[in-house]
């Protein structure tokens, strides 16, 4: 599959419909595959207690350095055979990062149910956005700058709420996160369909981050609103 990226110079020629469909199929296939190391990383983090080490300032540093480091490495190797293994390594890392939040939700009496609901809800959002992407024919490229502004607002709000510690604020931020990254899914899929994204490894990375953010936001919201303490 990596040979398809190596043997065709996407940067100098527009993709025809067959090539765009191939990129979309490869993206969906790799996206599905990326869920396996994510689940493995989350399970490892929860079962070994590694999730507790992800808290506090050290956890934030590990997350930021690891995330930006992996993203840089993926973008540098996306046209080579190393791109896919590095991407899968990143999804394993993200699973470990998510394990702290999952462990916290599993601490509720109905924790398992909440995690499965968040997983099912995220899958439902993805399939809805993927379906809409095949129906909507208008150009969505102009949405990119507005979505980016939304992400910046979301990040600023999250940082402020760290110091404020407002439960209501966290709920609002989570709902905004679900909305923004759900629309981002639609936007990113349309980018592939319209030929704006020509590399399936990059496409998988962006969609994966959309999915992780929706799942995380939904899990937080469910934990706040539906968590039952023993």
N, CA, C and O of each residue as an XYZ file, in Angstrom:
920
protein
N       0.822     -1.203      0.000
C       0.000      0.000      0.000
C       0.863      1.263      0.000
O       0.515      2.253     -0.644
N       1.993      1.230      0.724
C       2.886      2.381      0.727
C       3.470      2.639     -0.656
O       3.830      3.771     -0.980
N       3.566      1.574     -1.484
C       4.108      1.736     -2.826
C       3.252      2.682     -3.639
O       3.758      3.387     -4.513
N       1.928      2.705     -3.354
C       1.044      3.581     -4.096
C       1.401      5.032     -3.833
O       1.280      5.873     -4.724
N       1.842      5.334     -2.615
C       2.231      6.697     -2.284
C       3.581      7.016     -2.896
O       3.801      8.130     -3.374
N       4.480      6.056     -2.887
C       5.836      6.287     -3.368
C       5.880      6.422     -4.889
O       6.648      7.229     -5.413
N       5.074      5.648     -5.598
C       5.201      5.569     -7.040
C       4.383      6.609     -7.785
O       4.490      6.713     -9.007
N       3.564      7.384     -7.074
C       2.781      8.397     -7.754
C       3.065      9.747     -7.114
O       2.868      9.914     -5.911
N       3.524     10.704     -7.898
C       3.887     12.012     -7.372
C       2.627     12.872     -7.285
O       2.265     13.546     -8.249
N       1.967     12.847     -6.139
C       0.723     13.544     -5.966
C       0.883     15.063     -5.971
O      -0.084     15.781     -6.225
N       2.062     15.553     -5.702
C       2.244     16.991     -5.574
C       2.285     17.720     -6.915
O       2.218     18.949     -6.945
N       2.395     16.983     -8.032
C       2.533     17.643     -9.319
C       1.381     17.350    -10.278
O       1.332     17.913    -11.372
N       0.460     16.482     -9.886
C      -0.647     16.166    -10.779
C      -1.920     15.977     -9.981
O      -1.902     15.335     -8.931
N      -3.042     16.535    -10.472
C      -4.303     16.344     -9.770
C      -4.755     14.886     -9.856
O      -4.458     14.197    -10.831
N      -5.459     14.430     -8.853
C      -5.922     13.054     -8.833
C      -7.247     12.946     -9.570
O      -8.118     13.804     -9.430
N      -7.395     11.883    -10.357
C      -8.696     11.644    -10.979
C      -9.593     10.938     -9.968
O      -9.172     10.651     -8.847
N     -10.833     10.659    -10.370
C     -11.825     10.103     -9.440
C     -11.372      8.757     -8.875
O     -11.565      8.490     -7.689
N     -10.771      7.911     -9.710
C     -10.339      6.591     -9.251
C      -9.230      6.717     -8.204
O      -9.225      5.984     -7.215
N      -8.319      7.618     -8.412
C      -7.216      7.807     -7.465
C      -7.713      8.404     -6.151
O      -7.238      8.026     -5.080
N      -8.668      9.336     -6.224
C      -9.236      9.909     -5.004
C      -9.977      8.846     -4.203
O      -9.902      8.819     -2.974
N     -10.690      7.971     -4.903
C     -11.386      6.880     -4.215
C     -10.404      5.919     -3.565
O     -10.678      5.372     -2.497
N      -9.252      5.712     -4.212
C      -8.228      4.840     -3.643
C      -7.662      5.448     -2.359
O      -7.461      4.745     -1.369
N      -7.408      6.754     -2.382
C      -6.923      7.434     -1.184
C      -7.952      7.319     -0.063
O      -7.590      7.083      1.090
N      -9.237      7.485     -0.397
C     -10.302      7.399      0.607
C     -10.388      5.991      1.185
O     -10.505      5.825      2.399
N     -10.331      4.971      0.318
C     -10.390      3.583      0.796
C      -9.199      3.264      1.694
O      -9.363      2.667      2.758
N      -8.005      3.660      1.270
C      -6.810      3.403      2.070
C      -6.865      4.136      3.417
O      -6.407      3.626      4.439
N      -7.434      5.337      3.389
C      -7.582      6.100      4.623
C      -8.510      5.386      5.592
O      -8.189      5.259      6.773
N      -9.648      4.921      5.112
C     -10.598      4.208      5.977
C      -9.990      2.906      6.506
O     -10.188      2.541      7.665
N      -9.260      2.223      5.650
C      -8.630      0.964      6.068
C      -7.592      1.223      7.160
O      -7.565      0.522      8.172
N      -6.743      2.226      6.957
C      -5.699      2.534      7.934
C      -6.303      3.107      9.215
O      -5.784      2.877     10.307
N      -7.392      3.849      9.080
C      -8.067      4.403     10.250
C      -8.616      3.282     11.123
O      -8.500      3.325     12.348
N      -9.211      2.282     10.489
C      -9.723      1.130     11.239
C      -8.577      0.387     11.922
O      -8.697     -0.026     13.075
N      -7.466      0.222     11.204
C      -6.303     -0.459     11.766
C      -5.730      0.313     12.946
O      -5.254     -0.289     13.909
N      -5.773      1.630     12.879
C      -5.190      2.461     13.931
C      -5.929      2.343     15.258
O      -5.387      2.688     16.308
N      -7.164      1.857     15.211
C      -7.925      1.690     16.449
C      -7.355      0.559     17.310
O      -7.497      0.583     18.532
N      -6.715     -0.425     16.684
C      -6.176     -1.568     17.437
C      -5.070     -1.152     18.401
O      -5.163     -1.468     19.587
N      -4.007     -0.442     17.937
C      -2.995     -0.005     18.906
C      -3.536      1.011     19.908
O      -3.027      1.102     21.025
N      -4.560      1.775     19.526
C      -5.159      2.717     20.471
C      -5.806      1.969     21.628
O      -5.595      2.307     22.793
N      -6.593      0.953     21.299
C      -7.235      0.139     22.334
C      -6.184     -0.570     23.180
O      -6.316     -0.652     24.401
N      -5.138     -1.085     22.527
C      -4.067     -1.769     23.248
C      -3.363     -0.812     24.213
O      -3.090     -1.171     25.358
N      -3.072      0.397     23.750
C      -2.418      1.381     24.601
C      -3.284      1.791     25.780
O      -2.790      1.950     26.896
N      -4.593      1.964     25.528
C      -5.515      2.318     26.604
C      -5.622      1.195     27.625
O      -5.624      1.441     28.832
N      -5.712     -0.029     27.140
C      -5.799     -1.186     28.052
C      -4.524     -1.303     28.894
O      -4.586     -1.567     30.094
N      -3.382     -1.106     28.258
C      -2.111     -1.193     28.975
C      -2.019     -0.106     30.051
O      -1.587     -0.362     31.174
N      -2.432      1.105     29.686
C      -2.375      2.202     30.637
C      -3.267      1.994     31.843
O      -2.888      2.314     32.969
N      -4.471      1.449     31.603
C      -5.415      1.217     32.700
C      -4.989      0.028     33.554
O      -5.002      0.109     34.782
N      -4.611     -1.080     32.907
C      -4.328     -2.321     33.632
C      -3.028     -2.280     34.422
O      -2.907     -2.948     35.449
N      -2.058     -1.507     33.959
C      -0.765     -1.446     34.654
C      -0.670     -0.272     35.630
O       0.305     -0.158     36.372
N      -1.678      0.596     35.628
C      -1.615      1.765     36.484
C      -0.773      2.878     35.900
O      -0.524      3.890     36.556
N      -0.331      2.688     34.656
C       0.487      3.705     33.995
C      -0.287      5.003     33.828
O       0.301      6.081     33.733
N      -1.619      4.891     33.794
C      -2.457      6.073     33.607
C      -2.252      7.090     34.723
O      -2.397      8.291     34.496
N      -1.914      6.621     35.937
C      -1.708      7.535     37.054
C      -0.480      8.418     36.847
O      -0.405      9.527     37.376
N       0.474      7.918     36.077
C       1.686      8.694     35.809
C       1.447      9.788     34.777
O       2.297     10.653     34.565
N       0.260      9.741     34.128
C      -0.053     10.716     33.100
C      -0.694     11.976     33.657
O      -1.080     12.860     32.893
N      -0.813     12.072     34.965
C      -1.459     13.223     35.579
C      -0.449     14.315     35.889
O       0.758     14.070     35.914
N      -0.948     15.514     36.124
C      -0.079     16.618     36.525
C       0.738     17.185     35.386
O       0.501     16.884     34.216
N       1.706     18.011     35.746
C       2.532     18.697     34.771
C       3.376     17.771     33.931
O       3.563     18.016     32.739
N       3.898     16.701     34.532
C       4.721     15.755     33.780
C       3.911     15.085     32.677
O       4.400     14.897     31.564
N       2.664     14.724     32.994
C       1.800     14.106     31.984
C       1.539     15.043     30.825
O       1.505     14.612     29.672
N       1.351     16.337     31.121
C       1.113     17.323     30.068
C       2.331     17.471     29.180
O       2.209     17.557     27.958
N       3.511     17.503     29.794
C       4.754     17.624     29.022
C       4.935     16.413     28.111
O       5.277     16.555     26.937
N       4.703     15.218     28.661
C       4.838     13.996     27.870
C       3.865     14.012     26.694
O       4.213     13.643     25.573
N       2.638     14.450     26.978
C       1.616     14.501     25.925
C       2.016     15.471     24.815
O       1.957     15.120     23.637
N       2.422     16.686     25.180
C       2.747     17.701     24.178
C       3.981     17.312     23.367
O       3.980     17.399     22.139
N       5.026     16.886     24.060
C       6.260     16.508     23.356
C       6.016     15.291     22.467
O       6.442     15.256     21.313
N       5.327     14.296     23.020
C       5.050     13.084     22.247
C       4.166     13.347     21.044
O       4.435     12.854     19.949
N       3.108     14.126     21.246
C       2.169     14.396     20.156
C       2.826     15.162     19.022
O       2.756     14.747     17.865
N       3.466     16.279     19.347
C       4.095     17.082     18.290
C       5.275     16.354     17.657
O       5.541     16.512     16.466
N       5.977     15.562     18.451
C       7.085     14.784     17.905
C       6.606     13.751     16.906
O       7.179     13.605     15.826
N       5.545     13.027     17.272
C       4.989     12.020     16.369
C       4.414     12.653     15.102
O       4.638     12.156     13.998
N       3.673     13.749     15.264
C       3.066     14.404     14.098
C       4.150     14.870     13.128
O       4.012     14.721     11.914
N       5.225     15.434     13.669
C       6.340     15.870     12.813
C       6.949     14.679     12.072
O       7.225     14.754     10.875
N       7.157     13.573     12.809
C       7.760     12.386     12.196
C       6.847     11.785     11.134
O       7.320     11.328     10.093
N       5.544     11.784     11.392
C       4.589     11.230     10.421
C       4.604     12.047      9.135
O       4.633     11.489      8.038
N       4.585     13.370      9.272
C       4.573     14.228      8.087
C       5.885     14.108      7.295
O       5.884     14.228      6.070
N       6.985     13.874      7.987
C       8.274     13.741      7.306
C       8.402     12.404      6.581
O       9.144     12.302      5.604
N       7.694     11.385      7.045
C       7.853     10.033      6.486
C       6.612      9.534      5.758
O       6.550      8.359      5.394
N       5.626     10.394      5.538
C       4.346      9.941      4.988
C       4.459      9.385      3.571
O       3.581      8.644      3.129
N       5.514      9.728      2.862
C       5.706      9.209      1.502
C       6.692      8.047      1.461
O       7.165      7.670      0.389
N       7.002      7.478      2.624
C       7.945      6.366      2.674
C       7.321      5.193      3.424
O       6.228      5.301      3.979
N       8.031      4.084      3.429
C       7.529      2.902      4.116
C       7.474      3.046      5.619
O       6.815      2.253      6.292
N       8.161      4.052      6.166
C       8.162      4.248      7.616
C       6.933      4.995      8.111
O       6.662      5.015      9.312
N       6.189      5.608      7.200
C       5.051      6.426      7.586
C       3.990      5.675      8.361
O       3.517      6.151      9.393
N       3.609      4.498      7.868
C       2.543      3.733      8.518
C       2.945      3.231      9.902
O       2.168      3.406     10.841
N       4.128      2.611     10.083
C       4.509      2.179     11.429
C       4.572      3.328     12.431
O       4.182      3.159     13.587
N       5.058      4.496     12.005
C       5.135      5.641     12.915
C       3.732      6.111     13.282
O       3.473      6.468     14.432
N       2.828      6.111     12.308
C       1.441      6.483     12.593
C       0.819      5.531     13.604
O       0.150      5.971     14.540
N       1.031      4.242     13.426
C       0.470      3.253     14.353
C       1.119      3.387     15.731
O       0.465      3.169     16.752
N       2.404      3.744     15.758
C       3.059      4.008     17.042
C       2.426      5.196     17.742
O       2.274      5.199     18.964
N       2.060      6.201     16.966
C       1.395      7.373     17.528
C       0.030      7.009     18.108
O      -0.345      7.505     19.171
N      -0.705      6.156     17.424
C      -2.028      5.771     17.936
C      -1.910      4.947     19.219
O      -2.782      5.018     20.085
N      -0.835      4.166     19.341
C      -0.581      3.441     20.596
C      -0.285      4.433     21.711
O      -0.788      4.296     22.826
N       0.530      5.426     21.405
C       0.851      6.487     22.368
C      -0.411      7.220     22.808
O      -0.584      7.509     23.992
N      -1.295      7.522     21.855
C      -2.529      8.220     22.187
C      -3.432      7.359     23.062
O      -4.138      7.874     23.928
N      -3.408      6.047     22.836
C      -4.177      5.143     23.696
C      -3.714      5.232     25.140
O      -4.527      5.254     26.064
N      -2.401      5.281     25.328
C      -1.846      5.421     26.684
C      -2.263      6.763     27.290
O      -2.613      6.835     28.468
N      -2.224      7.828     26.475
C      -2.616      9.149     26.960
C      -4.094      9.186     27.358
O      -4.467      9.857     28.321
N      -4.923      8.468     26.620
C      -6.357      8.434     26.914
C      -6.678      7.576     28.131
O      -7.763      7.684     28.703
N      -5.736      6.723     28.526
C      -6.019      5.755     29.588
C      -6.324      6.411     30.922
O      -7.088      5.860     31.715
N      -5.745      7.574     31.188
C      -6.010      8.249     32.462
C      -7.477      8.645     32.553
O      -8.125      8.413     33.573
N      -7.999      9.239     31.490
C      -9.399      9.644     31.493
C     -10.321      8.430     31.527
O     -11.336      8.431     32.224
N      -9.961      7.403     30.775
C     -10.774      6.184     30.766
C     -10.786      5.550     32.145
O     -11.828      5.086     32.607
N      -9.626      5.526     32.811
C      -9.547      4.963     34.163
C     -10.419      5.741     35.138
O     -11.052      5.154     36.016
N     -10.453      7.068     34.984
C     -11.281      7.890     35.851
C     -12.763      7.579     35.655
O     -13.515      7.479     36.625
N     -13.175      7.429     34.412
C     -14.585      7.118     34.126
C     -14.921      5.706     34.579
O     -16.021      5.458     35.074
N     -13.979      4.777     34.414
C     -14.218      3.408     34.877
C     -14.355      3.333     36.391
O     -14.836      2.335     36.928
N     -13.932      4.390     37.078
C     -14.088      4.442     38.519
C     -15.532      4.642     38.955
O     -15.875      4.419     40.116
N     -16.376      5.066     38.016
C     -17.797      5.188     38.329
C     -18.452      3.805     38.346
O     -17.947      2.855     37.748
N     -19.565      3.714     39.030
C     -20.300      2.461     39.112
C     -20.708      1.968     37.727
O     -20.682      0.769     37.448
N     -21.083      2.905     36.870
C     -21.504      2.574     35.498
C     -20.420      2.958     34.488
O     -20.727      3.274     33.339
N     -19.156      2.932     34.912
C     -18.052      3.378     34.080
C     -17.918      2.646     32.754
O     -17.714      3.268     31.711
N     -18.034      1.322     32.796
C     -17.913      0.535     31.560
C     -18.980      0.931     30.553
O     -18.711      1.051     29.358
N     -20.186      1.132     31.049
C     -21.294      1.544     30.180
C     -21.027      2.909     29.562
O     -21.331      3.129     28.390
N     -20.464      3.821     30.338
C     -20.168      5.165     29.833
C     -19.094      5.129     28.754
O     -19.202      5.822     27.743
N     -18.055      4.319     28.969
C     -16.982      4.209     27.976
C     -17.522      3.632     26.673
O     -17.202      4.128     25.593
N     -18.338      2.585     26.772
C     -18.916      1.974     25.574
C     -19.875      2.935     24.873
O     -19.946      2.957     23.644
N     -20.615      3.729     25.653
C     -21.520      4.716     25.063
C     -20.729      5.775     24.308
O     -21.114      6.182     23.212
N     -19.616      6.223     24.902
C     -18.760      7.211     24.237
C     -18.175      6.636     22.952
O     -18.103      7.323     21.933
N     -17.758      5.368     23.007
C     -17.212      4.711     21.820
C     -18.273      4.592     20.727
O     -18.018      4.901     19.563
N     -19.464      4.140     21.116
C     -20.548      3.994     20.147
C     -20.992      5.332     19.589
O     -21.273      5.450     18.397
N     -21.056      6.352     20.457
C     -21.443      7.680     19.995
C     -20.441      8.251     19.013
O     -20.825      8.874     18.023
N     -19.162      8.047     19.276
C     -18.116      8.530     18.376
C     -18.196      7.832     17.024
O     -18.068      8.466     15.977
N     -18.411      6.512     17.061
C     -18.563      5.757     15.806
C     -19.776      6.253     15.029
O     -19.726      6.377     13.806
N     -20.875      6.540     15.745
C     -22.079      7.042     15.096
C     -21.846      8.390     14.430
O     -22.309      8.626     13.314
N     -21.120      9.280     15.122
C     -20.803     10.594     14.559
C     -19.957     10.433     13.299
O     -20.189     11.108     12.296
N     -18.973      9.532     13.357
C     -18.105      9.337     12.194
C     -18.896      8.825     10.985
O     -18.746      9.342      9.878
N     -19.724      7.823     11.197
C     -20.492      7.267     10.083
C     -21.483      8.292      9.532
O     -21.749      8.313      8.330
N     -22.032      9.143     10.406
C     -22.934     10.202      9.951
C     -22.190     11.199      9.087
O     -22.666     11.572      8.014
N     -21.019     11.636      9.548
C     -20.240     12.607      8.780
C     -19.736     12.005      7.460
O     -19.699     12.681      6.432
N     -19.353     10.727      7.507
C     -18.894     10.057      6.281
C     -20.032      9.953      5.270
O     -19.821     10.104      4.066
N     -21.237      9.695      5.768
C     -22.403      9.610      4.880
C     -22.746     10.976      4.309
O     -23.035     11.099      3.118
N     -22.716     12.003      5.152
C     -23.008     13.354      4.688
C     -22.005     13.816      3.640
O     -22.353     14.562      2.725
N     -20.772     13.374      3.776
C     -19.729     13.799      2.842
C     -19.998     13.324      1.420
O     -19.535     13.932      0.455
N     -20.750     12.232      1.297
C     -21.071     11.719     -0.043
C     -22.327     12.367     -0.615
O     -22.610     12.249     -1.808
N     -23.072     13.048      0.245
C     -24.328     13.680     -0.185
C     -24.118     15.157     -0.499
O     -24.632     15.675     -1.491
N     -23.353     15.829      0.367
C     -23.106     17.262      0.185
C     -22.153     17.476     -0.986
O     -21.052     16.926     -1.008
N     -22.573     18.264     -1.938
C     -21.774     18.496     -3.144
C     -21.079     19.850     -3.157
O     -20.211     20.090     -3.995
N     -21.451     20.738     -2.238
C     -20.856     22.072     -2.235
C     -19.415     22.035     -1.744
O     -19.006     21.117     -1.034
N     -18.662     23.046     -2.135
C     -17.266     23.166     -1.726
C     -17.207     23.607     -0.264
O     -17.747     24.653      0.095
N     -16.551     22.806      0.575
C     -16.456     23.104      1.997
C     -15.087     23.650      2.393
O     -14.801     23.806      3.580
N     -14.254     23.937      1.418
C     -12.888     24.369      1.726
C     -12.868     25.657      2.544
O     -11.943     25.875      3.326
N     -13.876     26.510      2.375
C     -13.919     27.763      3.120
C     -14.175     27.584      4.605
O     -13.969     28.509      5.390
N     -14.630     26.384      4.996
C     -14.904     26.126      6.405
C     -13.633     25.983      7.220
O     -13.658     26.136      8.441
N     -12.522     25.692      6.558
C     -11.282     25.383      7.261
C     -10.852     26.469      8.229
O     -10.501     26.177      9.372
N     -10.874     27.732      7.781
C     -10.395     28.820      8.642
C     -11.318     29.025      9.836
O     -10.856     29.353     10.929
N     -12.622     28.834      9.633
C     -13.559     29.003     10.745
C     -13.422     27.883     11.760
O     -13.520     28.116     12.965
N     -13.197     26.678     11.281
C     -12.984     25.560     12.187
C     -11.694     25.746     12.976
O     -11.633     25.417     14.161
N     -10.665     26.271     12.320
C      -9.399     26.521     13.006
C      -9.581     27.554     14.115
O      -9.038     27.401     15.209
N     -10.345     28.603     13.825
C     -10.648     29.614     14.850
C     -11.396     28.970     16.013
O     -11.141     29.276     17.178
N     -12.326     28.068     15.676
C     -13.075     27.364     16.717
C     -12.166     26.544     17.616
O     -12.368     26.493     18.830
N     -11.174     25.908     17.029
C     -10.222     25.113     17.811
C      -9.398     26.007     18.731
O      -9.148     25.651     19.883
N      -8.979     27.162     18.229
C      -8.210     28.108     19.050
C      -9.047     28.569     20.247
O      -8.562     28.607     21.377
N     -10.314     28.920     19.981
C     -11.212     29.333     21.060
C     -11.377     28.204     22.074
O     -11.401     28.435     23.283
N     -11.491     26.991     21.566
C     -11.644     25.822     22.430
C     -10.412     25.620     23.307
O     -10.535     25.323     24.495
N      -9.225     25.783     22.722
C      -7.984     25.622     23.476
C      -7.852     26.694     24.564
O      -7.483     26.398     25.700
N      -8.159     27.934     24.200
C      -8.078     29.025     25.178
C      -9.062     28.784     26.318
O      -8.726     28.958     27.490
N     -10.281     28.382     25.963
C     -11.286     28.096     26.986
C     -10.860     26.966     27.904
O     -11.106     27.015     29.109
N     -10.225     25.952     27.344
C      -9.770     24.812     28.141
C      -8.678     25.228     29.119
O      -8.675     24.800     30.273
N      -7.745     26.071     28.650
C      -6.659     26.539     29.516
C      -7.218     27.373     30.660
O      -6.807     27.221     31.810
N      -8.158     28.256     30.333
C      -8.769     29.093     31.369
C      -9.496     28.230     32.394
O      -9.429     28.479     33.597
N     -10.188     27.214     31.894
C     -10.986     26.381     32.800
C     -10.118     25.511     33.711
O     -10.576     25.059     34.760
N      -8.864     25.276     33.310
C      -7.939     24.539     34.173
C      -7.754     25.295     35.490
O      -7.699     24.692     36.562
N      -7.658     26.625     35.392
C      -7.458     27.454     36.585
C      -8.780     27.746     37.303
O      -8.816     27.867     38.528
N      -9.871     27.858     36.524
C     -11.170     28.153     37.127
C     -11.766     26.912     37.774
O     -12.348     26.984     38.856
N     -11.617     25.772     37.103
C     -12.130     24.507     37.638
C     -13.636     24.430     37.647
O     -14.224     23.850     38.561
N     -14.274     25.010     36.640
C     -15.733     25.028     36.568
C     -16.277     23.772     35.881
O     -15.870     23.441     34.768
N     -17.195     23.080     36.551
C     -17.832     21.904     35.949
C     -18.697     22.310     34.766
O     -18.704     21.646     33.730
N     -19.437     23.424     34.935
C     -20.272     23.924     33.835
C     -19.399     24.315     32.651
O     -19.736     24.037     31.500
N     -18.271     24.962     32.942
C     -17.344     25.329     31.878
C     -16.821     24.115     31.139
O     -16.701     24.136     29.914
N     -16.505     23.049     31.876
C     -16.039     21.819     31.257
C     -17.105     21.197     30.369
O     -16.796     20.661     29.304
N     -18.363     21.265     30.804
C     -19.463     20.743     29.998
C     -19.608     21.524     28.699
O     -19.793     20.940     27.631
N     -19.523     22.861     28.797
C     -19.630     23.706     27.599
C     -18.477     23.426     26.642
O     -18.689     23.301     25.435
N     -17.260     23.326     27.171
C     -16.082     23.039     26.351
C     -16.211     21.674     25.674
O     -15.843     21.518     24.510
N     -16.733     20.690     26.404
C     -16.904     19.347     25.837
C     -17.925     19.354     24.708
O     -17.715     18.722     23.673
N     -19.030     20.068     24.905
C     -20.049     20.147     23.852
C     -19.518     20.875     22.622
O     -19.805     20.495     21.487
N     -18.735     21.930     22.866
C     -18.096     22.627     21.745
C     -17.124     21.713     21.013
O     -17.058     21.726     19.784
N     -16.366     20.915     21.774
C     -15.414     19.988     21.175
C     -16.098     18.964     20.298
O     -15.624     18.663     19.202
N     -17.214     18.424     20.772
C     -17.967     17.444     19.982
C     -18.444     18.073     18.684
O     -18.329     17.472     17.615
N     -18.984     19.295     18.780
C     -19.518     19.969     17.592
C     -18.413     20.313     16.598
O     -18.532     20.023     15.408
N     -17.344     20.931     17.085
C     -16.270     21.391     16.194
C     -15.585     20.229     15.495
O     -15.379     20.274     14.282
N     -15.226     19.182     16.243
C     -14.477     18.090     15.629
C     -15.372     17.148     14.820
O     -14.882     16.415     13.960
N     -16.673     17.163     15.089
C     -17.598     16.423     14.228
C     -17.640     17.076     12.848
O     -17.580     16.394     11.825
N     -17.744     18.412     12.834
C     -17.743     19.129     11.556
C     -16.381     18.992     10.880
O     -16.293     18.931      9.653
N     -15.314     18.945     11.692
C     -13.984     18.738     11.125
C     -13.894     17.399     10.390
O     -13.227     17.298      9.361
N     -14.565     16.371     10.921
C     -14.599     15.076     10.232
C     -15.173     15.245      8.825
O     -14.602     14.770      7.844
N     -16.326     15.938      8.747
C     -16.957     16.177      7.458
C     -16.024     16.937      6.533
O     -15.875     16.587      5.363
N     -15.399     17.971      7.059
C     -14.482     18.793      6.272
C     -13.297     17.971      5.766
O     -12.938     18.067      4.593
N     -12.690     17.168      6.634
C     -11.503     16.393      6.258
C     -11.830     15.300      5.243
O     -11.040     15.027      4.340
N     -12.998     14.677      5.397
C     -13.398     13.651      4.426
C     -13.655     14.287      3.063
O     -13.271     13.739      2.031
N     -14.314     15.457      3.068
C     -14.558     16.150      1.803
C     -13.247     16.575      1.144
O     -13.156     16.608     -0.083
N     -12.238     16.898      1.943
C     -10.934     17.242      1.390
C     -10.372     16.086      0.574
O      -9.772     16.291     -0.482
N     -10.572     14.867      1.075
C     -10.101     13.688      0.347
C     -10.916     13.493     -0.925
O     -10.362     13.281     -2.004
N     -12.232     13.565     -0.787
C     -13.126     13.347     -1.933
C     -12.879     14.366     -3.036
O     -12.927     14.032     -4.220
N     -12.611     15.619     -2.642
C     -12.403     16.687     -3.624
C     -10.971     16.758     -4.140
O     -10.665     17.557     -5.025
N     -10.087     15.914     -3.583
C      -8.699     15.907     -4.044
C      -7.804     16.889     -3.333
O      -6.662     17.094     -3.743
N      -8.307     17.510     -2.257
C      -7.491     18.446     -1.509
C      -6.446     17.772     -0.636
O      -5.420     18.373     -0.317
N      -6.698     16.532     -0.249
C      -5.744     15.721      0.507
C      -5.418     14.498     -0.330
O      -6.303     13.712     -0.667
N      -4.146     14.340     -0.665
C      -3.759     13.292     -1.612
C      -2.925     12.183     -0.994
O      -2.549     11.234     -1.683
N      -2.635     12.289      0.279
C      -1.828     11.268      0.945
C      -2.667     10.609      2.032
O      -3.148     11.289      2.938
N      -2.846      9.301      1.952
C      -3.767      8.646      2.878
C      -3.226      8.564      4.306
O      -4.000      8.408      5.251
N      -1.907      8.668      4.470
C      -1.350      8.664      5.829
C      -1.664      9.989      6.529
O      -2.059     10.001      7.695
N      -1.487     11.101      5.813
C      -1.863     12.399      6.366
C      -3.362     12.472      6.623
O      -3.804     13.010      7.638
N      -4.141     11.922      5.686
C      -5.596     11.933      5.830
C      -6.020     11.122      7.051
O      -6.919     11.520      7.792
N      -5.367      9.986      7.249
C      -5.682      9.159      8.420
C      -5.352      9.890      9.708
O      -6.116      9.836     10.672
N      -4.216     10.573      9.726
C      -3.805     11.319     10.918
C      -4.839     12.376     11.297
O      -5.217     12.477     12.464
N      -5.299     13.160     10.329
C      -6.258     14.221     10.638
C      -7.595     13.643     11.105
O      -8.179     14.139     12.068
N      -8.077     12.608     10.436
C      -9.345     11.999     10.844
C      -9.216     11.319     12.203
O     -10.145     11.355     13.010
N      -8.081     10.709     12.454
C      -7.856     10.066     13.753
C      -7.919     11.093     14.878
O      -8.525     10.837     15.919
N      -7.299     12.247     14.676
C      -7.329     13.285     15.700
C      -8.744     13.810     15.907
O      -9.135     14.112     17.035
N      -9.517     13.921     14.821
C     -10.926     14.316     14.954
C     -11.678     13.324     15.832
O     -12.412     13.715     16.740
N     -11.488     12.042     15.554
C     -12.187     10.988     16.288
C     -11.792     10.982     17.758
O     -12.650     10.872     18.634
N     -10.491     11.101     18.033
C     -10.015     11.105     19.412
C     -10.606     12.274     20.185
O     -11.001     12.118     21.340
N     -10.670     13.440     19.562
C     -11.206     14.616     20.244
C     -12.700     14.495     20.499
O     -13.185     14.925     21.545
N     -13.434     13.917     19.559
C     -14.866     13.701     19.787
C     -15.066     12.689     20.914
O     -15.892     12.900     21.802
N     -14.311     11.593     20.879
C     -14.429     10.567     21.918
C     -14.095     11.137     23.294
O     -14.813     10.897     24.264
N     -13.005     11.890     23.371
C     -12.579     12.461     24.635
C     -13.625     13.430     25.179
O     -13.961     13.384     26.362
N     -14.138     14.307     24.317
C     -15.143     15.284     24.735
C     -16.427     14.593     25.173
O     -17.039     14.980     26.169
N     -16.832     13.568     24.426
C     -18.049     12.838     24.762
C     -17.890     12.079     26.070
O     -18.826     12.003     26.866
N     -16.707     11.516     26.293
C     -16.451     10.774     27.524
C     -16.489     11.699     28.738
O     -17.033     11.337     29.781
N     -15.915     12.885     28.603
C     -15.949     13.862     29.691
C     -17.384     14.261     30.000
O     -17.790     14.308     31.161
N     -18.145     14.545     28.953
C     -19.538     14.975     29.125
C     -20.373     13.891     29.793
O     -21.169     14.175     30.688
N     -20.191     12.652     29.355
C     -20.933     11.538     29.947
C     -20.524     11.319     31.403
O     -21.360     11.019     32.255
N     -19.227     11.473     31.674
C     -18.754     11.299     33.042
C     -19.344     12.334     33.981
O     -19.699     12.018     35.117
N     -19.452     13.582     33.506
C     -19.995     14.658     34.324
C     -21.497     14.481     34.549
O     -22.002     14.627     35.662
N     -22.191     14.163     33.458
C     -23.652     14.135     33.512
C     -24.217     12.798     33.974
O     -25.285     12.753     34.584
N     -23.501     11.696     33.684
C     -24.088     10.392     33.955
C     -23.297      9.477     34.878
O     -23.703      8.341     35.124
N     -22.166      9.966     35.391
C     -21.348      9.110     36.270
C     -22.028      8.827     37.599
O     -22.470      9.738     38.298
N     -22.102      7.539     37.932
C     -22.732      7.135     39.195
C     -21.660      6.664     40.167
O     -20.939      5.702     39.899
N     -21.566      7.349     41.291
C     -20.565      6.989     42.284
C     -21.068      5.831     43.151
O     -22.268      5.697     43.390
N     -20.131      4.997     43.618
C     -20.493      3.867     44.469
C     -21.014      4.357     45.826
O     -21.369      3.546     46.681
